[in-house]
């Protein structure tokens, strides 16, 4: 796909597309409180977000126009802002409890910080954890949006579908955060032992 993109479109355009689409996804969730059809629009925005977010770096590599530090910084600060917008929209939608949305946001940001620190300290950047990454999250949201038309409440109408999904997400992300943080601490401890120096 990257090889067929017209020359007048560059990786910055795709980054902007992905960011704008993520903001619009959050907006579509907020508006869906009064009109559920915006959940379908949200699926379209999630698709555009995936397209821009997945192709911007690939296009830069295909055209040999890579700017690693610039790309790393811009991509991840925009991802963080976009995640605030998306989860903020979910919190306003009425389909997810505010505390669940805040919990997901806090854990997303903590996992992001963990990744950035590992990039600096270990020279390793990880976008996915246990084969679960941004693409899988988008697919879950797409399935969830469709499911909301039939099952907005589950377990005999006592719980919102997205609250159950959000609680599972919080548990999974917390487990990932603890596991990868502990692993990296142990690795750094072993690779960087204390070296005693004798005073002159």
Beta strands, then each sheet from edge to edge (+ up, - down):
strand 1: 153-154
strand 2: 159-160
sheet 1: 1+ 2-
end
